[in-house]
Amino acid sequence: MSFLLRHIARYAVQKLTSDPQAREQAAKAARVVVGKAKQITRGEDKARAAGRAVRRVLNKLQGDR
């Protein structure tokens, strides 16, 4: 399993390094992830905050919101 994940990660990194637009989008996504992680760690109920963050991401991916 780790073999497959390693190849997927390598492919993603190669795509990011070769395409300036993809690099820019990855940087924006990383900033969002860091912001969400900071928000989760600041909250009292970390498990609930993490669950809500995951639900927001899933809703966004599905196009509901």
CHARMM-style PDB file with segment names, atoms N, HN, CA, C and O in Angstrom:
ATOM      1  N   MET     1       0.817  -1.192   0.000  1.00  0.00      PROA
ATOM      2  CA  MET     1       0.000   0.000   0.000  1.00  0.00      PROA
ATOM      3  C   MET     1       0.860   1.254   0.000  1.00  0.00      PROA
ATOM      4  O   MET     1       0.567   2.214  -0.712  1.00  0.00      PROA
ATOM      5  N   SER     2       1.912   1.246   0.792  1.00  0.00      PROA
ATOM      6  HN  SER     2       2.151   0.466   1.371  1.00  0.00      PROA
ATOM      7  CA  SER     2       2.767   2.426   0.841  1.00  0.00      PROA
ATOM      8  C   SER     2       3.477   2.641  -0.496  1.00  0.00      PROA
ATOM      9  O   SER     2       3.811   3.770  -0.855  1.00  0.00      PROA
ATOM     10  N   PHE     3       3.705   1.549  -1.228  1.00  0.00      PROA
ATOM     11  HN  PHE     3       3.434   0.631  -0.937  1.00  0.00      PROA
ATOM     12  CA  PHE     3       4.318   1.664  -2.549  1.00  0.00      PROA
ATOM     13  C   PHE     3       3.432   2.498  -3.468  1.00  0.00      PROA
ATOM     14  O   PHE     3       3.916   3.388  -4.167  1.00  0.00      PROA
ATOM     15  N   LEU     4       2.139   2.208  -3.463  1.00  0.00      PROA
ATOM     16  HN  LEU     4       1.746   1.485  -2.895  1.00  0.00      PROA
ATOM     17  CA  LEU     4       1.196   2.944  -4.289  1.00  0.00      PROA
ATOM     18  C   LEU     4       1.106   4.401  -3.847  1.00  0.00      PROA
ATOM     19  O   LEU     4       1.105   5.305  -4.683  1.00  0.00      PROA
ATOM     20  N   LEU     5       1.033   4.629  -2.554  1.00  0.00      PROA
ATOM     21  HN  LEU     5       1.034   3.895  -1.875  1.00  0.00      PROA
ATOM     22  CA  LEU     5       0.961   6.004  -2.045  1.00  0.00      PROA
ATOM     23  C   LEU     5       2.214   6.795  -2.389  1.00  0.00      PROA
ATOM     24  O   LEU     5       2.142   7.983  -2.703  1.00  0.00      PROA
ATOM     25  N   ARG     6       3.353   6.136  -2.330  1.00  0.00      PROA
ATOM     26  HN  ARG     6       3.412   5.170  -2.075  1.00  0.00      PROA
ATOM     27  CA  ARG     6       4.611   6.795  -2.669  1.00  0.00      PROA
ATOM     28  C   ARG     6       4.611   7.234  -4.134  1.00  0.00      PROA
ATOM     29  O   ARG     6       5.059   8.335  -4.453  1.00  0.00      PROA
ATOM     30  N   HSD     7       4.115   6.386  -5.014  1.00  0.00      PROA
ATOM     31  HN  HSD     7       3.750   5.492  -4.755  1.00  0.00      PROA
ATOM     32  CA  HSD     7       4.070   6.740  -6.434  1.00  0.00      PROA
ATOM     33  C   HSD     7       3.064   7.846  -6.710  1.00  0.00      PROA
ATOM     34  O   HSD     7       3.313   8.718  -7.542  1.00  0.00      PROA
ATOM     35  N   ILE     8       1.939   7.818  -6.023  1.00  0.00      PROA
ATOM     36  HN  ILE     8       1.737   7.109  -5.347  1.00  0.00      PROA
ATOM     37  CA  ILE     8       0.958   8.890  -6.180  1.00  0.00      PROA
ATOM     38  C   ILE     8       1.547  10.214  -5.707  1.00  0.00      PROA
ATOM     39  O   ILE     8       1.378  11.240  -6.366  1.00  0.00      PROA
ATOM     40  N   ALA     9       2.232  10.196  -4.580  1.00  0.00      PROA
ATOM     41  HN  ALA     9       2.369   9.363  -4.045  1.00  0.00      PROA
ATOM     42  CA  ALA     9       2.858  11.419  -4.062  1.00  0.00      PROA
ATOM     43  C   ALA     9       3.936  11.919  -5.018  1.00  0.00      PROA
ATOM     44  O   ALA     9       4.036  13.122  -5.261  1.00  0.00      PROA
ATOM     45  N   ARG    10       4.731  11.023  -5.555  1.00  0.00      PROA
ATOM     46  HN  ARG    10       4.650  10.046  -5.358  1.00  0.00      PROA
ATOM     47  CA  ARG    10       5.780  11.419  -6.499  1.00  0.00      PROA
ATOM     48  C   ARG    10       5.174  12.041  -7.752  1.00  0.00      PROA
ATOM     49  O   ARG    10       5.675  13.050  -8.248  1.00  0.00      PROA
ATOM     50  N   TYR    11       4.108  11.450  -8.262  1.00  0.00      PROA
ATOM     51  HN  TYR    11       3.701  10.630  -7.859  1.00  0.00      PROA
ATOM     52  CA  TYR    11       3.427  11.987  -9.437  1.00  0.00      PROA
ATOM     53  C   TYR    11       2.882  13.381  -9.158  1.00  0.00      PROA
ATOM     54  O   TYR    11       3.027  14.283  -9.983  1.00  0.00      PROA
ATOM     55  N   ALA    12       2.256  13.560  -8.000  1.00  0.00      PROA
ATOM     56  HN  ALA    12       2.138  12.827  -7.330  1.00  0.00      PROA
ATOM     57  CA  ALA    12       1.696  14.865  -7.643  1.00  0.00      PROA
ATOM     58  C   ALA    12       2.789  15.918  -7.533  1.00  0.00      PROA
ATOM     59  O   ALA    12       2.617  17.045  -7.998  1.00  0.00      PROA
ATOM     60  N   VAL    13       3.901  15.558  -6.927  1.00  0.00      PROA
ATOM     61  HN  VAL    13       4.041  14.642  -6.550  1.00  0.00      PROA
ATOM     62  CA  VAL    13       5.009  16.514  -6.786  1.00  0.00      PROA
ATOM     63  C   VAL    13       5.581  16.873  -8.149  1.00  0.00      PROA
ATOM     64  O   VAL    13       5.909  18.035  -8.388  1.00  0.00      PROA
ATOM     65  N   GLN    14       5.708  15.913  -9.037  1.00  0.00      PROA
ATOM     66  HN  GLN    14       5.442  14.969  -8.843  1.00  0.00      PROA
ATOM     67  CA  GLN    14       6.223  16.198 -10.378  1.00  0.00      PROA
ATOM     68  C   GLN    14       5.288  17.141 -11.130  1.00  0.00      PROA
ATOM     69  O   GLN    14       5.748  18.052 -11.819  1.00  0.00      PROA
ATOM     70  N   LYS    15       3.982  16.928 -11.000  1.00  0.00      PROA
ATOM     71  HN  LYS    15       3.609  16.189 -10.440  1.00  0.00      PROA
ATOM     72  CA  LYS    15       3.019  17.811 -11.647  1.00  0.00      PROA
ATOM     73  C   LYS    15       3.103  19.228 -11.079  1.00  0.00      PROA
ATOM     74  O   LYS    15       3.050  20.207 -11.824  1.00  0.00      PROA
ATOM     75  N   LEU    16       3.235  19.327  -9.766  1.00  0.00      PROA
ATOM     76  HN  LEU    16       3.278  18.532  -9.161  1.00  0.00      PROA
ATOM     77  CA  LEU    16       3.297  20.643  -9.134  1.00  0.00      PROA
ATOM     78  C   LEU    16       4.547  21.400  -9.538  1.00  0.00      PROA
ATOM     79  O   LEU    16       4.496  22.611  -9.752  1.00  0.00      PROA
ATOM     80  N   THR    17       5.660  20.706  -9.644  1.00  0.00      PROA
ATOM     81  HN  THR    17       5.701  19.722  -9.470  1.00  0.00      PROA
ATOM     82  CA  THR    17       6.900  21.401  -9.983  1.00  0.00      PROA
ATOM     83  C   THR    17       6.953  21.808 -11.441  1.00  0.00      PROA
ATOM     84  O   THR    17       7.663  22.752 -11.787  1.00  0.00      PROA
ATOM     85  N   SER    18       6.218  21.120 -12.306  1.00  0.00      PROA
ATOM     86  HN  SER    18       5.640  20.353 -12.024  1.00  0.00      PROA
ATOM     87  CA  SER    18       6.302  21.432 -13.730  1.00  0.00      PROA
ATOM     88  C   SER    18       5.280  22.467 -14.185  1.00  0.00      PROA
ATOM     89  O   SER    18       5.469  23.086 -15.232  1.00  0.00      PROA
ATOM     90  N   ASP    19       4.216  22.669 -13.437  1.00  0.00      PROA
ATOM     91  HN  ASP    19       4.062  22.166 -12.587  1.00  0.00      PROA
ATOM     92  CA  ASP    19       3.144  23.563 -13.855  1.00  0.00      PROA
ATOM     93  C   ASP    19       3.001  24.733 -12.877  1.00  0.00      PROA
ATOM     94  O   ASP    19       2.645  24.525 -11.717  1.00  0.00      PROA
ATOM     95  N   PRO    20       3.274  25.964 -13.333  1.00  0.00      PROA
ATOM     96  CA  PRO    20       3.178  27.121 -12.431  1.00  0.00      PROA
ATOM     97  C   PRO    20       1.768  27.344 -11.867  1.00  0.00      PROA
ATOM     98  O   PRO    20       1.627  27.741 -10.710  1.00  0.00      PROA
ATOM     99  N   GLN    21       0.736  27.098 -12.660  1.00  0.00      PROA
ATOM    100  HN  GLN    21       0.850  26.777 -13.599  1.00  0.00      PROA
ATOM    101  CA  GLN    21      -0.629  27.276 -12.163  1.00  0.00      PROA
ATOM    102  C   GLN    21      -0.950  26.266 -11.079  1.00  0.00      PROA
ATOM    103  O   GLN    21      -1.573  26.604 -10.072  1.00  0.00      PROA
ATOM    104  N   ALA    22      -0.529  25.034 -11.281  1.00  0.00      PROA
ATOM    105  HN  ALA    22      -0.023  24.760 -12.099  1.00  0.00      PROA
ATOM    106  CA  ALA    22      -0.769  23.998 -10.271  1.00  0.00      PROA
ATOM    107  C   ALA    22      -0.016  24.328  -8.992  1.00  0.00      PROA
ATOM    108  O   ALA    22      -0.517  24.096  -7.892  1.00  0.00      PROA
ATOM    109  N   ARG    23       1.189  24.871  -9.137  1.00  0.00      PROA
ATOM    110  HN  ARG    23       1.597  25.059 -10.030  1.00  0.00      PROA
ATOM    111  CA  ARG    23       1.980  25.269  -7.972  1.00  0.00      PROA
ATOM    112  C   ARG    23       1.256  26.347  -7.176  1.00  0.00      PROA
ATOM    113  O   ARG    23       1.220  26.308  -5.946  1.00  0.00      PROA
ATOM    114  N   GLU    24       0.682  27.305  -7.890  1.00  0.00      PROA
ATOM    115  HN  GLU    24       0.711  27.336  -8.889  1.00  0.00      PROA
ATOM    116  CA  GLU    24      -0.034  28.396  -7.231  1.00  0.00      PROA
ATOM    117  C   GLU    24      -1.278  27.864  -6.518  1.00  0.00      PROA
ATOM    118  O   GLU    24      -1.561  28.267  -5.389  1.00  0.00      PROA
ATOM    119  N   GLN    25      -2.016  26.969  -7.160  1.00  0.00      PROA
ATOM    120  HN  GLN    25      -1.785  26.642  -8.076  1.00  0.00      PROA
ATOM    121  CA  GLN    25      -3.201  26.390  -6.544  1.00  0.00      PROA
ATOM    122  C   GLN    25      -2.839  25.554  -5.321  1.00  0.00      PROA
ATOM    123  O   GLN    25      -3.556  25.569  -4.321  1.00  0.00      PROA
ATOM    124  N   ALA    26      -1.725  24.823  -5.399  1.00  0.00      PROA
ATOM    125  HN  ALA    26      -1.142  24.810  -6.212  1.00  0.00      PROA
ATOM    126  CA  ALA    26      -1.288  24.010  -4.259  1.00  0.00      PROA
ATOM    127  C   ALA    26      -0.898  24.899  -3.081  1.00  0.00      PROA
ATOM    128  O   ALA    26      -1.168  24.561  -1.928  1.00  0.00      PROA
ATOM    129  N   ALA    27      -0.265  26.032  -3.371  1.00  0.00      PROA
ATOM    130  HN  ALA    27      -0.046  26.306  -4.308  1.00  0.00      PROA
ATOM    131  CA  ALA    27       0.116  26.952  -2.307  1.00  0.00      PROA
ATOM    132  C   ALA    27      -1.130  27.527  -1.626  1.00  0.00      PROA
ATOM    133  O   ALA    27      -1.172  27.652  -0.402  1.00  0.00      PROA
ATOM    134  N   LYS    28      -2.137  27.873  -2.422  1.00  0.00      PROA
ATOM    135  HN  LYS    28      -2.103  27.771  -3.416  1.00  0.00      PROA
ATOM    136  CA  LYS    28      -3.378  28.388  -1.849  1.00  0.00      PROA
ATOM    137  C   LYS    28      -4.057  27.321  -0.996  1.00  0.00      PROA
ATOM    138  O   LYS    28      -4.541  27.607   0.099  1.00  0.00      PROA
ATOM    139  N   ALA    29      -4.090  26.100  -1.500  1.00  0.00      PROA
ATOM    140  HN  ALA    29      -3.697  25.868  -2.390  1.00  0.00      PROA
ATOM    141  CA  ALA    29      -4.719  25.008  -0.748  1.00  0.00      PROA
ATOM    142  C   ALA    29      -3.974  24.750   0.551  1.00  0.00      PROA
ATOM    143  O   ALA    29      -4.591  24.480   1.582  1.00  0.00      PROA
ATOM    144  N   ALA    30      -2.658  24.832   0.507  1.00  0.00      PROA
ATOM    145  HN  ALA    30      -2.157  25.051  -0.330  1.00  0.00      PROA
ATOM    146  CA  ALA    30      -1.865  24.615   1.724  1.00  0.00      PROA
ATOM    147  C   ALA    30      -2.156  25.694   2.761  1.00  0.00      PROA
ATOM    148  O   ALA    30      -2.214  25.413   3.958  1.00  0.00      PROA
ATOM    149  N   ARG    31      -2.337  26.924   2.298  1.00  0.00      PROA
ATOM    150  HN  ARG    31      -2.290  27.153   1.326  1.00  0.00      PROA
ATOM    151  CA  ARG    31      -2.671  28.005   3.238  1.00  0.00      PROA
ATOM    152  C   ARG    31      -4.027  27.755   3.899  1.00  0.00      PROA
ATOM    153  O   ARG    31      -4.194  27.997   5.095  1.00  0.00      PROA
ATOM    154  N   VAL    32      -4.985  27.272   3.124  1.00  0.00      PROA
ATOM    155  HN  VAL    32      -4.850  27.075   2.153  1.00  0.00      PROA
ATOM    156  CA  VAL    32      -6.308  26.980   3.668  1.00  0.00      PROA
ATOM    157  C   VAL    32      -6.216  25.859   4.698  1.00  0.00      PROA
ATOM    158  O   VAL    32      -6.828  25.935   5.763  1.00  0.00      PROA
ATOM    159  N   VAL    33      -5.447  24.819   4.375  1.00  0.00      PROA
ATOM    160  HN  VAL    33      -4.950  24.758   3.510  1.00  0.00      PROA
ATOM    161  CA  VAL    33      -5.302  23.691   5.293  1.00  0.00      PROA
ATOM    162  C   VAL    33      -4.647  24.137   6.594  1.00  0.00      PROA
ATOM    163  O   VAL    33      -5.066  23.725   7.676  1.00  0.00      PROA
ATOM    164  N   VAL    34      -3.635  24.964   6.494  1.00  0.00      PROA
ATOM    165  HN  VAL    34      -3.294  25.299   5.615  1.00  0.00      PROA
ATOM    166  CA  VAL    34      -2.965  25.461   7.697  1.00  0.00      PROA
ATOM    167  C   VAL    34      -3.926  26.310   8.523  1.00  0.00      PROA
ATOM    168  O   VAL    34      -3.938  26.217   9.751  1.00  0.00      PROA
ATOM    169  N   GLY    35      -4.722  27.128   7.864  1.00  0.00      PROA
ATOM    170  HN  GLY    35      -4.712  27.203   6.867  1.00  0.00      PROA
ATOM    171  CA  GLY    35      -5.708  27.944   8.577  1.00  0.00      PROA
ATOM    172  C   GLY    35      -6.730  27.086   9.299  1.00  0.00      PROA
ATOM    173  O   GLY    35      -7.089  27.368  10.443  1.00  0.00      PROA
ATOM    174  N   LYS    36      -7.204  26.030   8.630  1.00  0.00      PROA
ATOM    175  HN  LYS    36      -6.913  25.801   7.701  1.00  0.00      PROA
ATOM    176  CA  LYS    36      -8.171  25.123   9.269  1.00  0.00      PROA
ATOM    177  C   LYS    36      -7.524  24.401  10.443  1.00  0.00      PROA
ATOM    178  O   LYS    36      -8.155  24.225  11.486  1.00  0.00      PROA
ATOM    179  N   ALA    37      -6.276  23.984  10.284  1.00  0.00      PROA
ATOM    180  HN  ALA    37      -5.764  24.127   9.437  1.00  0.00      PROA
ATOM    181  CA  ALA    37      -5.583  23.286  11.377  1.00  0.00      PROA
ATOM    182  C   ALA    37      -5.414  24.203  12.583  1.00  0.00      PROA
ATOM    183  O   ALA    37      -5.579  23.767  13.723  1.00  0.00      PROA
ATOM    184  N   LYS    38      -5.087  25.461  12.341  1.00  0.00      PROA
ATOM    185  HN  LYS    38      -4.952  25.815  11.415  1.00  0.00      PROA
ATOM    186  CA  LYS    38      -4.965  26.413  13.449  1.00  0.00      PROA
ATOM    187  C   LYS    38      -6.299  26.610  14.143  1.00  0.00      PROA
ATOM    188  O   LYS    38      -6.365  26.699  15.369  1.00  0.00      PROA
ATOM    189  N   GLN    39      -7.370  26.677  13.348  1.00  0.00      PROA
ATOM    190  HN  GLN    39      -7.317  26.604  12.352  1.00  0.00      PROA
ATOM    191  CA  GLN    39      -8.698  26.856  13.911  1.00  0.00      PROA
ATOM    192  C   GLN    39      -9.084  25.656  14.773  1.00  0.00      PROA
ATOM    193  O   GLN    39      -9.694  25.821  15.830  1.00  0.00      PROA
ATOM    194  N   ILE    40      -8.734  24.459  14.332  1.00  0.00      PROA
ATOM    195  HN  ILE    40      -8.239  24.325  13.474  1.00  0.00      PROA
ATOM    196  CA  ILE    40      -9.057  23.248  15.083  1.00  0.00      PROA
ATOM    197  C   ILE    40      -8.283  23.210  16.393  1.00  0.00      PROA
ATOM    198  O   ILE    40      -8.845  22.873  17.435  1.00  0.00      PROA
ATOM    199  N   THR    41      -7.005  23.551  16.350  1.00  0.00      PROA
ATOM    200  HN  THR    41      -6.548  23.825  15.504  1.00  0.00      PROA
ATOM    201  CA  THR    41      -6.190  23.467  17.563  1.00  0.00      PROA
ATOM    202  C   THR    41      -6.575  24.526  18.588  1.00  0.00      PROA
ATOM    203  O   THR    41      -6.335  24.333  19.780  1.00  0.00      PROA
ATOM    204  N   ARG    42      -7.161  25.631  18.163  1.00  0.00      PROA
ATOM    205  HN  ARG    42      -7.356  25.788  17.194  1.00  0.00      PROA
ATOM    206  CA  ARG    42      -7.577  26.674  19.099  1.00  0.00      PROA
ATOM    207  C   ARG    42      -8.859  26.319  19.841  1.00  0.00      PROA
ATOM    208  O   ARG    42      -9.101  26.822  20.938  1.00  0.00      PROA
ATOM    209  N   GLY    43      -9.673  25.465  19.258  1.00  0.00      PROA
ATOM    210  HN  GLY    43      -9.476  25.056  18.367  1.00  0.00      PROA
ATOM    211  CA  GLY    43     -10.973  25.156  19.855  1.00  0.00      PROA
ATOM    212  C   GLY    43     -10.856  24.253  21.071  1.00  0.00      PROA
ATOM    213  O   GLY    43      -9.858  23.558  21.261  1.00  0.00      PROA
ATOM    214  N   GLU    44     -11.898  24.281  21.886  1.00  0.00      PROA
ATOM    215  HN  GLU    44     -12.708  24.846  21.731  1.00  0.00      PROA
ATOM    216  CA  GLU    44     -11.923  23.431  23.075  1.00  0.00      PROA
ATOM    217  C   GLU    44     -12.169  21.981  22.703  1.00  0.00      PROA
ATOM    218  O   GLU    44     -11.472  21.090  23.188  1.00  0.00      PROA
ATOM    219  N   ASP    45     -13.158  21.733  21.845  1.00  0.00      PROA
ATOM    220  HN  ASP    45     -13.724  22.457  21.451  1.00  0.00      PROA
ATOM    221  CA  ASP    45     -13.492  20.375  21.435  1.00  0.00      PROA
ATOM    222  C   ASP    45     -12.855  20.109  20.072  1.00  0.00      PROA
ATOM    223  O   ASP    45     -13.468  20.347  19.031  1.00  0.00      PROA
ATOM    224  N   LYS    46     -11.640  19.623  20.092  1.00  0.00      PROA
ATOM    225  HN  LYS    46     -11.142  19.429  20.937  1.00  0.00      PROA
ATOM    226  CA  LYS    46     -10.870  19.444  18.866  1.00  0.00      PROA
ATOM    227  C   LYS    46     -11.484  18.410  17.924  1.00  0.00      PROA
ATOM    228  O   LYS    46     -11.443  18.589  16.706  1.00  0.00      PROA
ATOM    229  N   ALA    47     -12.046  17.345  18.461  1.00  0.00      PROA
ATOM    230  HN  ALA    47     -12.079  17.200  19.450  1.00  0.00      PROA
ATOM    231  CA  ALA    47     -12.652  16.312  17.620  1.00  0.00      PROA
ATOM    232  C   ALA    47     -13.857  16.866  16.867  1.00  0.00      PROA
ATOM    233  O   ALA    47     -14.037  16.579  15.683  1.00  0.00      PROA
ATOM    234  N   ARG    48     -14.671  17.648  17.541  1.00  0.00      PROA
ATOM    235  HN  ARG    48     -14.525  17.881  18.502  1.00  0.00      PROA
ATOM    236  CA  ARG    48     -15.848  18.234  16.887  1.00  0.00      PROA
ATOM    237  C   ARG    48     -15.420  19.240  15.823  1.00  0.00      PROA
ATOM    238  O   ARG    48     -15.989  19.272  14.731  1.00  0.00      PROA
ATOM    239  N   ALA    49     -14.430  20.050  16.137  1.00  0.00      PROA
ATOM    240  HN  ALA    49     -13.969  20.024  17.023  1.00  0.00      PROA
ATOM    241  CA  ALA    49     -13.947  21.034  15.170  1.00  0.00      PROA
ATOM    242  C   ALA    49     -13.365  20.343  13.941  1.00  0.00      PROA
ATOM    243  O   ALA    49     -13.575  20.801  12.818  1.00  0.00      PROA
ATOM    244  N   ALA    50     -12.643  19.257  14.138  1.00  0.00      PROA
ATOM    245  HN  ALA    50     -12.472  18.885  15.050  1.00  0.00      PROA
ATOM    246  CA  ALA    50     -12.069  18.521  13.005  1.00  0.00      PROA
ATOM    247  C   ALA    50     -13.184  17.910  12.166  1.00  0.00      PROA
ATOM    248  O   ALA    50     -13.121  17.945  10.937  1.00  0.00      PROA
ATOM    249  N   GLY    51     -14.193  17.356  12.806  1.00  0.00      PROA
ATOM    250  HN  GLY    51     -14.243  17.328  13.805  1.00  0.00      PROA
ATOM    251  CA  GLY    51     -15.316  16.783  12.076  1.00  0.00      PROA
ATOM    252  C   GLY    51     -16.066  17.817  11.260  1.00  0.00      PROA
ATOM    253  O   GLY    51     -16.464  17.554  10.125  1.00  0.00      PROA
ATOM    254  N   ARG    52     -16.255  18.977  11.832  1.00  0.00      PROA
ATOM    255  HN  ARG    52     -15.932  19.191  12.754  1.00  0.00      PROA
ATOM    256  CA  ARG    52     -16.945  20.052  11.105  1.00  0.00      PROA
ATOM    257  C   ARG    52     -16.122  20.520   9.910  1.00  0.00      PROA
ATOM    258  O   ARG    52     -16.675  20.799   8.846  1.00  0.00      PROA
ATOM    259  N   ALA    53     -14.804  20.607  10.079  1.00  0.00      PROA
ATOM    260  HN  ALA    53     -14.355  20.381  10.943  1.00  0.00      PROA
ATOM    261  CA  ALA    53     -13.936  21.012   8.973  1.00  0.00      PROA
ATOM    262  C   ALA    53     -13.999  19.994   7.836  1.00  0.00      PROA
ATOM    263  O   ALA    53     -14.054  20.361   6.662  1.00  0.00      PROA
ATOM    264  N   VAL    54     -13.989  18.722   8.198  1.00  0.00      PROA
ATOM    265  HN  VAL    54     -13.944  18.424   9.152  1.00  0.00      PROA
ATOM    266  CA  VAL    54     -14.079  17.675   7.175  1.00  0.00      PROA
ATOM    267  C   VAL    54     -15.424  17.755   6.466  1.00  0.00      PROA
ATOM    268  O   VAL    54     -15.490  17.606   5.245  1.00  0.00      PROA
ATOM    269  N   ARG    55     -16.490  17.987   7.212  1.00  0.00      PROA
ATOM    270  HN  ARG    55     -16.437  18.107   8.203  1.00  0.00      PROA
ATOM    271  CA  ARG    55     -17.821  18.091   6.593  1.00  0.00      PROA
ATOM    272  C   ARG    55     -17.876  19.261   5.629  1.00  0.00      PROA
ATOM    273  O   ARG    55     -18.462  19.138   4.554  1.00  0.00      PROA
ATOM    274  N   ARG    56     -17.273  20.408   5.989  1.00  0.00      PROA
ATOM    275  HN  ARG    56     -16.797  20.508   6.862  1.00  0.00      PROA
ATOM    276  CA  ARG    56     -17.263  21.566   5.086  1.00  0.00      PROA
ATOM    277  C   ARG    56     -16.515  21.245   3.801  1.00  0.00      PROA
ATOM    278  O   ARG    56     -16.943  21.634   2.714  1.00  0.00      PROA
ATOM    279  N   VAL    57     -15.402  20.536   3.926  1.00  0.00      PROA
ATOM    280  HN  VAL    57     -15.055  20.220   4.809  1.00  0.00      PROA
ATOM    281  CA  VAL    57     -14.626  20.167   2.734  1.00  0.00      PROA
ATOM    282  C   VAL    57     -15.436  19.224   1.858  1.00  0.00      PROA
ATOM    283  O   VAL    57     -15.485  19.402   0.640  1.00  0.00      PROA
ATOM    284  N   LEU    58     -16.067  18.230   2.455  1.00  0.00      PROA
ATOM    285  HN  LEU    58     -16.028  18.086   3.444  1.00  0.00      PROA
ATOM    286  CA  LEU    58     -16.873  17.283   1.678  1.00  0.00      PROA
ATOM    287  C   LEU    58     -18.027  17.988   0.978  1.00  0.00      PROA
ATOM    288  O   LEU    58     -18.318  17.700  -0.183  1.00  0.00      PROA
ATOM    289  N   ASN    59     -18.680  18.901   1.668  1.00  0.00      PROA
ATOM    290  HN  ASN    59     -18.443  19.135   2.611  1.00  0.00      PROA
ATOM    291  CA  ASN    59     -19.767  19.663   1.048  1.00  0.00      PROA
ATOM    292  C   ASN    59     -19.262  20.489  -0.121  1.00  0.00      PROA
ATOM    293  O   ASN    59     -19.927  20.591  -1.152  1.00  0.00      PROA
ATOM    294  N   LYS    60     -18.099  21.069   0.040  1.00  0.00      PROA
ATOM    295  HN  LYS    60     -17.559  20.986   0.878  1.00  0.00      PROA
ATOM    296  CA  LYS    60     -17.531  21.888  -1.029  1.00  0.00      PROA
ATOM    297  C   LYS    60     -17.180  21.017  -2.235  1.00  0.00      PROA
ATOM    298  O   LYS    60     -17.406  21.412  -3.379  1.00  0.00      PROA
ATOM    299  N   LEU    61     -16.626  19.834  -1.976  1.00  0.00      PROA
ATOM    300  HN  LEU    61     -16.442  19.513  -1.047  1.00  0.00      PROA
ATOM    301  CA  LEU    61     -16.282  18.925  -3.066  1.00  0.00      PROA
ATOM    302  C   LEU    61     -17.514  18.436  -3.806  1.00  0.00      PROA
ATOM    303  O   LEU    61     -17.472  18.242  -5.021  1.00  0.00      PROA
ATOM    304  N   GLN    62     -18.604  18.236  -3.091  1.00  0.00      PROA
ATOM    305  HN  GLN    62     -18.637  18.393  -2.104  1.00  0.00      PROA
ATOM    306  CA  GLN    62     -19.837  17.774  -3.698  1.00  0.00      PROA
ATOM    307  C   GLN    62     -20.612  18.903  -4.375  1.00  0.00      PROA
ATOM    308  O   GLN    62     -21.551  18.652  -5.131  1.00  0.00      PROA
ATOM    309  N   GLY    63     -20.223  20.126  -4.107  1.00  0.00      PROA
ATOM    310  HN  GLY    63     -19.461  20.330  -3.493  1.00  0.00      PROA
ATOM    311  CA  GLY    63     -20.878  21.280  -4.732  1.00  0.00      PROA
ATOM    312  C   GLY    63     -22.131  21.718  -4.030  1.00  0.00      PROA
ATOM    313  O   GLY    63     -22.905  22.497  -4.587  1.00  0.00      PROA
ATOM    314  N   ASP    64     -22.361  21.239  -2.815  1.00  0.00      PROA
ATOM    315  HN  ASP    64     -21.733  20.606  -2.363  1.00  0.00      PROA
ATOM    316  CA  ASP    64     -23.558  21.626  -2.087  1.00  0.00      PROA
ATOM    317  C   ASP    64     -23.500  23.069  -1.604  1.00  0.00      PROA
ATOM    318  O   ASP    64     -24.524  23.749  -1.537  1.00  0.00      PROA
ATOM    319  N   ARG    65     -22.321  23.525  -1.275  1.00  0.00      PROA
ATOM    320  HN  ARG    65     -21.489  22.972  -1.330  1.00  0.00      PROA
ATOM    321  CA  ARG    65     -22.201  24.886  -0.739  1.00  0.00      PROA
ATOM    322  C   ARG    65     -21.111  25.627  -1.418  1.00  0.00      PROA
ATOM    323  OT1 ARG    65     -20.863  26.790  -1.098  1.00  0.00      PROA
TER     324      ARG     65
END
